[in-house]
Amino acid sequence: MKILLVSERYPLIIGGVEEHLRGLAERLEEKGFEVSVAYRRRQEKSLVNAPRLKCLKVSLDTFKLRDFIKQEAPDLIHAHYSFNWLPPLLLAIGSQLNIPGVVTSHSALPGYEYDPVRYLYALMPHRLLLSKAQVMISVSRAVDHLMAALVNKRVRRVIIPNAVDTNKYRPSHREPSDPLVLYVGRLIYRKGIHVLLHAFKKVIKEEREAKLVIAGSGYMEPFFKALASSLKLRGYVEFRGNVSDEVKAEFYRRAWLTVVPTLYGEGFGIVAIESMASGTPVVASEVGGLKEVVDNEVSGLLVKPNSPKKLAEAVIALLQDPVLRKRLSVNARLKALKEYAWDSVASQIIDIYSEAHRESARPR
């Protein structure tokens, strides 16, 4: 079967959708599928390895997209959607050509919880296009709740979580020595790095040896660096920029804990499951899909979002309690193996492909 994966961005950067798409493409090729990727925006720099995929840059010109689909002639289109235009457009064009479509929704729409009527109205064109799919996959219950209002009832909705490579992300055989706190992700406002920096100012008053590593890049990087300096965190915080897969995996193994301080709009939290697979406890905001990934006081700690005080208390609790860290570490690894291993997730997605392909052959 020939599968066309669709993503807004070229899938070779640190980012949840891109990590998922890359991992899925690898597993599909291992299973004998012919895979290509259509994207609209190319990233300037890549520091992660990727399968040797056929990657095709396209525009939003509908006439050109139609010609592109005819030329590629996929058996199925799998669009990865985060409230952008390319995935739903290709789904709709594919539907006109009787090509079945599956869409995976990765995002809990930022701002939706504050003004749902306004956001759903703005997304009405997306609703029309997404409803051309046979199946809508949501990566969490939080995302599925939003999708229920965005697609019509004809589209079958299922929940399949994101996955993690549990061989690449695995625990270290030796205990981490220095107290290291880790953040991995984009440096943008809603990810809450400013909250983390204010919290870490409180942490070092209790734990003078603690260090914070921030891996990732984004438009607010200069602001966050200036904030760290104004908080007198020089020597305690290290900004590493985008890092390779190998370096990222090593950071997870070295860290005592990983922090995911998102303010809102977190559909799932791939960083959380990468850390859990590495046996590193997670302290995460109690928002969106993170509430489903992290079991509070079982595989990690959940805290009130946008609260430096609560975040600092949770970080300090883990740094000071090796028994708690060990218990959360073991449980986190077990949950990653049980619920987020790629073999299981890829098999569920392949089953959806087969179902969608059969559905498209039925008369409507």
RODO-2510 file (C-alpha; in nm, 4 decimals, decimal comma):
residues 364
     n   res          X          Y          Z
     1     m     0,0000     0,0000     0,0000
     2     k     0,1268     0,3468    -0,0883
     3     i     0,0799     0,5964     0,1956
     4     l     0,1104     0,9740     0,1655
     5     l     0,1817     1,1324     0,5037
     6     v     0,1020     1,5030     0,5248
     7     s     0,2510     1,7543     0,7675
     8     e     0,2719     2,1324     0,7696
     9     r     0,6440     2,1256     0,8451
    10     y     0,9357     1,9235     0,7157
    11     p     0,9533     1,6522     0,9800
    12     l     1,3092     1,6840     1,1008
    13     i     1,2994     1,9120     1,4035
    14     i     1,2277     1,8824     1,7733
    15     g     0,8495     1,8873     1,7869
    16     g     0,5696     1,6520     1,8821
    17     v     0,4012     1,6138     1,5425
    18     e     0,7317     1,5786     1,3616
    19     e     0,8655     1,3193     1,6059
    20     h     0,5487     1,1134     1,5675
    21     l     0,5460     1,1360     1,1881
    22     r     0,9097     1,0343     1,1634
    23     g     0,8610     0,7348     1,3914
    24     l     0,5470     0,6256     1,2085
    25     a     0,7185     0,6492     0,8695
    26     e     1,0016     0,4275     0,9928
    27     r     0,7604     0,1590     1,1165
    28     l     0,5483     0,1699     0,8013
    29     e     0,8540     0,1174     0,5828
    30     e     0,9629    -0,1724     0,8045
    31     k     0,6185    -0,3286     0,7421
    32     g     0,6594    -0,2983     0,3639
    33     f     0,4524     0,0141     0,2990
    34     e     0,5666     0,2660     0,0380
    35     v     0,5789     0,5991     0,2199
    36     s     0,6204     0,9591     0,1073
    37     v     0,5766     1,2858     0,2966
    38     a     0,4159     1,6069     0,1700
    39     y     0,4993     1,9238     0,3615
    40     r     0,4673     2,2988     0,3101
    41     r     0,7270     2,4643     0,5306
    42     r     1,0858     2,3498     0,5370
    43     q     1,2838     2,3931     0,8550
    44     e     1,6198     2,5650     0,8222
    45     k     1,8154     2,3194     1,0304
    46     s     1,7790     1,9567     1,1289
    47     l     1,9684     1,7776     1,4028
    48     v     1,7733     1,4523     1,4127
    49     n     1,8107     1,1395     1,2056
    50     a     1,5310     1,0376     0,9706
    51     p     1,4444     0,7486     0,7450
    52     r     1,5305     0,7947     0,3776
    53     l     1,1856     0,9098     0,2835
    54     k     1,0582     1,0671    -0,0329
    55     c     0,9828     1,4175     0,0986
    56     l     0,7924     1,6562    -0,1271
    57     k     0,7464     2,0298    -0,0707
    58     v     0,4093     2,1579    -0,1912
    59     s     0,2144     2,4855    -0,1940
    60     l    -0,1450     2,5646    -0,0976
    61     d    -0,2478     2,6181    -0,4615
    62     t    -0,5433     2,3797    -0,4957
    63     f    -0,4895     2,3220    -0,8682
    64     k    -0,1257     2,2289    -0,8103
    65     l    -0,2236     2,0089    -0,5143
    66     r    -0,4740     1,8230    -0,7304
    67     d    -0,2076     1,7589    -0,9950
    68     f     0,0325     1,6516    -0,7202
    69     i    -0,2122     1,3952    -0,5806
    70     k    -0,2829     1,2566    -0,9279
    71     q     0,0888     1,2204    -0,9952
    72     e     0,1671     1,0547    -0,6609
    73     a    -0,1442     0,8335    -0,6752
    74     p    -0,1375     0,7187    -0,3106
    75     d    -0,3673     0,4441    -0,1877
    76     l    -0,4346     0,6442     0,1287
    77     i    -0,3658     0,9919     0,2650
    78     h    -0,2780     1,0236     0,6340
    79     a    -0,2852     1,3895     0,7354
    80     h    -0,1235     1,5070     1,0589
    81     y    -0,3232     1,8058     1,1722
    82     s    -0,2421     2,0890     1,4123
    83     f    -0,4879     2,3567     1,2965
    84     n    -0,3081     2,4422     0,9718
    85     w    -0,4251     2,4326     0,6107
    86     l    -0,2237     2,1791     0,4117
    87     p    -0,3475     1,8554     0,5780
    88     p    -0,7228     1,9272     0,5447
    89     l    -0,6820     2,0580     0,1874
    90     l    -0,5076     1,7409     0,0737
    91     l    -0,7714     1,5301     0,2492
    92     a    -1,0500     1,7090     0,0640
    93     i    -0,8778     1,6839    -0,2748
    94     g    -0,8033     1,3176    -0,2123
    95     s    -1,1705     1,2593    -0,1327
    96     q    -1,2678     1,4079    -0,4700
    97     l    -1,0334     1,1558    -0,6324
    98     n    -1,1793     0,8694    -0,4235
    99     i    -0,8603     0,8304    -0,2185
   100     p    -0,9401     0,7371     0,1431
   101     g    -0,8216     0,9711     0,4141
   102     v    -0,7191     0,9365     0,7769
   103     v    -0,6376     1,2370     0,9923
   104     t    -0,4472     1,2411     1,3206
   105     s    -0,5196     1,5454     1,5335
   106     h    -0,2286     1,6299     1,7610
   107     s    -0,3303     1,9570     1,9229
   108     a    -0,5655     2,0855     2,1844
   109     l    -0,6348     2,4233     2,0245
   110     p    -0,4583     2,7054     2,2140
   111     g    -0,7227     2,9487     2,3353
   112     y    -1,0155     2,7144     2,2721
   113     e    -1,0877     2,6722     2,6415
   114     y    -1,1271     3,0500     2,6813
   115     d    -1,3589     3,1201     2,3855
   116     p    -1,4806     2,7982     2,2189
   117     v    -1,7567     2,9614     2,0122
   118     r    -1,5186     3,2075     1,8482
   119     y    -1,2594     2,9417     1,7680
   120     l    -1,5064     2,6904     1,6277
   121     y    -1,6543     2,9613     1,4048
   122     a    -1,3084     3,0509     1,2751
   123     l    -1,2439     2,6837     1,2007
   124     m    -1,5643     2,6200     1,0049
   125     p    -1,3735     2,5869     0,6729
   126     h    -1,1499     2,3270     0,8392
   127     r    -1,4598     2,1425     0,9590
   128     l    -1,5846     2,1040     0,6029
   129     l    -1,2494     1,9728     0,4818
   130     l    -1,1765     1,7407     0,7759
   131     s    -1,5169     1,5805     0,7395
   132     k    -1,3942     1,4270     0,4134
   133     a    -1,1836     1,1808     0,6146
   134     q    -1,2973     0,8267     0,6896
   135     v    -1,1343     0,8185     1,0336
   136     m    -1,0250     1,0867     1,2797
   137     i    -0,7496     0,9737     1,5183
   138     s    -0,6976     1,1865     1,8294
   139     v    -0,3863     1,1414     2,0396
   140     s    -0,5722     1,1952     2,3689
   141     r    -0,9192     1,2301     2,5152
   142     a    -0,8579     1,6044     2,5465
   143     v    -0,8037     1,6331     2,1711
   144     d    -1,0946     1,4012     2,0919
   145     h    -1,3272     1,6231     2,2950
   146     l    -1,2400     1,9163     2,0700
   147     m    -1,2600     1,7113     1,7509
   148     a    -1,6115     1,5986     1,8427
   149     a    -1,7226     1,9581     1,7877
   150     l    -1,5168     2,0034     1,4719
   151     v    -1,6048     1,7038     1,2523
   152     n    -1,9437     1,5670     1,1542
   153     k    -2,0838     1,2450     1,2953
   154     r    -2,0120     1,0468     0,9782
   155     v    -1,6394     1,0519     1,0543
   156     r    -1,5380     0,7698     1,2871
   157     r    -1,3367     0,8964     1,5836
   158     v    -1,0776     0,6864     1,7676
   159     i    -0,8085     0,7603     2,0249
   160     i    -0,4583     0,6282     1,9567
   161     p    -0,1766     0,7842     2,1603
   162     n     0,1559     0,8993     2,0317
   163     a     0,4407     0,6526     2,0648
   164     v     0,8021     0,6428     2,1765
   165     d     1,1021     0,4336     2,0775
   166     t     1,1595     0,2445     2,4017
   167     n     1,4962     0,1153     2,2803
   168     k     1,6332     0,4600     2,2025
   169     y     1,4828     0,6111     2,5167
   170     r     1,5737     0,3726     2,7961
   171     p     1,7011     0,4038     3,1538
   172     s     2,0683     0,4325     3,2351
   173     h     2,2371     0,1417     3,4112
   174     r     2,4038     0,3844     3,6493
   175     e     2,2483     0,6343     3,8852
   176     p     2,2686     0,9999     3,7725
   177     s     2,5254     1,1844     3,9807
   178     d     2,4564     1,5579     3,9653
   179     p     2,1030     1,6916     4,0315
   180     l     1,9954     1,7833     3,6777
   181     v     1,6517     1,9190     3,5829
   182     l     1,5651     1,8987     3,2125
   183     y     1,3358     2,0859     2,9742
   184     v     1,3009     1,9720     2,6115
   185     g     1,0856     2,1542     2,3574
   186     r     1,0185     2,4727     2,1708
   187     l     1,0992     2,8053     2,3338
   188     i     0,7614     2,9718     2,2898
   189     y     0,5268     3,1419     2,5341
   190     r     0,2666     2,8703     2,5865
   191     k     0,5344     2,6148     2,6804
   192     g     0,5825     2,8030     3,0086
   193     i     0,9624     2,8368     3,0172
   194     h     0,9282     3,1702     3,1991
   195     v     0,7329     2,9889     3,4730
   196     l     1,0070     2,7264     3,4925
   197     l     1,2797     2,9900     3,5265
   198     h     1,0958     3,1690     3,8080
   199     a     1,0382     2,8313     3,9756
   200     f     1,4027     2,7359     3,9407
   201     k     1,5030     3,0542     4,1206
   202     k     1,3136     2,9111     4,4189
   203     v     1,4615     2,5635     4,3670
   204     i     1,8238     2,6727     4,3977
   205     k     1,7527     2,8360     4,7328
   206     e     1,6854     2,4832     4,8622
   207     e     1,9116     2,2809     4,6317
   208     r     2,2270     2,4797     4,5540
   209     e     2,3785     2,2010     4,3430
   210     a     2,0808     2,1735     4,1056
   211     k     2,1266     2,2634     3,7393
   212     l     1,8669     2,3233     3,4662
   213     v     1,9291     2,2289     3,1023
   214     i     1,6963     2,3734     2,8372
   215     a     1,7127     2,1913     2,5017
   216     g     1,5256     2,3453     2,2098
   217     s     1,4843     2,6690     2,0194
   218     g     1,2122     2,9181     1,9361
   219     y     1,1279     3,2815     1,8783
   220     m     1,1340     3,3643     2,2514
   221     e     1,4817     3,2256     2,3156
   222     p     1,6408     3,5743     2,3537
   223     f     1,3687     3,6728     2,6019
   224     f     1,4152     3,3597     2,8122
   225     k     1,7930     3,4021     2,8164
   226     a     1,7502     3,7621     2,9307
   227     l     1,5036     3,6495     3,1980
   228     a     1,7474     3,3865     3,3265
   229     s     2,0145     3,6543     3,3493
   230     s     1,7854     3,8986     3,5322
   231     l     1,6979     3,6226     3,7812
   232     k     2,0707     3,5722     3,8428
   233     l     2,0585     3,2129     3,7206
   234     r     2,3883     3,2256     3,5365
   235     g     2,5774     2,9096     3,6220
   236     y     2,2542     2,7300     3,7085
   237     v     2,0791     2,7303     3,3677
   238     e     2,2243     2,6129     3,0372
   239     f     2,0525     2,6790     2,7023
   240     r     2,1624     2,4072     2,4600
   241     g     1,9523     2,4899     2,1525
   242     n     1,8308     2,2062     1,9298
   243     v     2,0155     1,8836     2,0032
   244     s     2,0551     1,5538     1,8202
   245     d     1,8530     1,2460     1,9079
   246     e     2,1584     1,0936     2,0734
   247     v     2,2275     1,3975     2,2907
   248     k     1,8606     1,4289     2,3851
   249     a     1,8410     1,0632     2,4890
   250     e     2,1548     1,1066     2,6995
   251     f     2,0076     1,4151     2,8679
   252     y     1,6984     1,2152     2,9661
   253     r     1,9183     0,9439     3,1180
   254     r     2,1297     1,1963     3,3103
   255     a     1,8372     1,4012     3,4409
   256     w     1,6831     1,3476     3,7815
   257     l     1,3547     1,4750     3,6413
   258     t     1,2027     1,6384     3,3321
   259     v     0,9716     1,9396     3,3536
   260     v     0,6845     2,0045     3,1100
   261     p     0,5470     2,3420     3,2302
   262     t     0,2979     2,4050     2,9464
   263     l     0,0401     2,6763     3,0150
   264     y    -0,2360     2,5500     2,7821
   265     g    -0,3004     2,3790     2,4496
   266     e    -0,0980     2,0594     2,5084
   267     g    -0,2668     1,7846     2,3107
   268     f    -0,0437     1,5045     2,4320
   269     g     0,3162     1,5637     2,5391
   270     i     0,5709     1,3520     2,3527
   271     v     0,8490     1,4879     2,5733
   272     a     0,6702     1,3349     2,8717
   273     i     0,6660     0,9834     2,7236
   274     e     1,0271     1,0120     2,6048
   275     s     1,1271     1,0971     2,9602
   276     m     0,9089     0,8215     3,1059
   277     a     1,0577     0,5640     2,8680
   278     s     1,3990     0,6780     2,9907
   279     g     1,2945     0,6082     3,3480
   280     t     1,3054     0,9780     3,4338
   281     p     1,0107     1,1129     3,6371
   282     v     0,8084     1,3990     3,4899
   283     v     0,6745     1,7104     3,6583
   284     a     0,4033     1,8423     3,4261
   285     s     0,1281     2,1000     3,4182
   286     e    -0,2178     1,9599     3,4774
   287     v    -0,3463     2,0573     3,1318
   288     g    -0,4742     1,8863     2,8177
   289     g    -0,3368     1,5457     2,7312
   290     l    -0,0642     1,5687     2,9953
   291     k    -0,3270     1,4774     3,2554
   292     e    -0,3722     1,1456     3,0734
   293     v    -0,0045     1,0706     3,0134
   294     v     0,1256     1,1459     3,3636
   295     d    -0,0428     0,9650     3,6524
   296     n    -0,0033     1,1974     3,9483
   297     e     0,2180     1,0514     4,2232
   298     v     0,2421     0,7256     4,0242
   299     s     0,4526     0,7958     3,7138
   300     g     0,5169     1,1642     3,7802
   301     l     0,3787     1,4746     3,9460
   302     l     0,1093     1,7076     3,8110
   303     v     0,0996     2,0716     3,9172
   304     k    -0,1213     2,3734     3,8666
   305     p    -0,0198     2,5523     3,5436
   306     n     0,1390     2,8975     3,5520
   307     s     0,2402     2,8634     3,9173
   308     p     0,6147     2,8998     3,9852
   309     k     0,5489     2,8205     4,3530
   310     k     0,3722     2,4876     4,2885
   311     l     0,6225     2,3911     4,0207
   312     a     0,9163     2,4655     4,2497
   313     e     0,7614     2,2630     4,5321
   314     a     0,7221     1,9585     4,3068
   315     v     1,0760     1,9846     4,1702
   316     i     1,2227     2,0236     4,5194
   317     a     1,0190     1,7268     4,6460
   318     l     1,1680     1,5017     4,3776
   319     l     1,5214     1,6319     4,4179
   320     q     1,5108     1,5693     4,7930
   321     d     1,3395     1,2292     4,7946
   322     p     1,5359     0,9488     4,6221
   323     v     1,2767     0,6869     4,7229
   324     l     0,9989     0,8838     4,5524
   325     r     1,2160     0,9398     4,2439
   326     k     1,2889     0,5682     4,2175
   327     r     0,9238     0,4679     4,2537
   328     l     0,8078     0,7166     3,9908
   329     s     1,0959     0,6146     3,7637
   330     v     1,0010     0,2458     3,7657
   331     n     0,6318     0,3193     3,7125
   332     a     0,7049     0,5659     3,4325
   333     r     0,9127     0,3136     3,2383
   334     l     0,6485     0,0432     3,2840
   335     k     0,3717     0,2713     3,1559
   336     a     0,5777     0,3718     2,8524
   337     l     0,6395     0,0063     2,7654
   338     k     0,2750    -0,0901     2,8163
   339     e     0,0937     0,1996     2,6492
   340     y     0,3306     0,3913     2,4211
   341     a     0,5632     0,1384     2,2521
   342     w     0,5759     0,1831     1,8744
   343     d     0,4885    -0,1778     1,7838
   344     s     0,1477    -0,1497     1,9484
   345     v     0,0690     0,2021     1,8272
   346     a     0,1796     0,1354     1,4681
   347     s    -0,0321    -0,1815     1,4552
   348     q    -0,3395     0,0149     1,5630
   349     i    -0,2764     0,2754     1,2926
   350     i    -0,2249     0,0100     1,0236
   351     d    -0,5575    -0,1467     1,1231
   352     i    -0,7190     0,1942     1,0731
   353     y    -0,5634     0,2176     0,7250
   354     s    -0,7170    -0,1160     0,6285
   355     e    -1,0553    -0,0118     0,7634
   356     a    -1,0482     0,3247     0,5837
   357     h    -0,9463     0,1601     0,2575
   358     r    -1,2378    -0,0852     0,2820
   359     e    -1,4771     0,1955     0,3740
   360     s    -1,3790     0,4004     0,0682
   361     a    -1,4671     0,1096    -0,1601
   362     r    -1,8263     0,0964    -0,0350
   363     p    -2,0927     0,2915    -0,2262
   364     r    -2,2058     0,6067    -0,0441
***
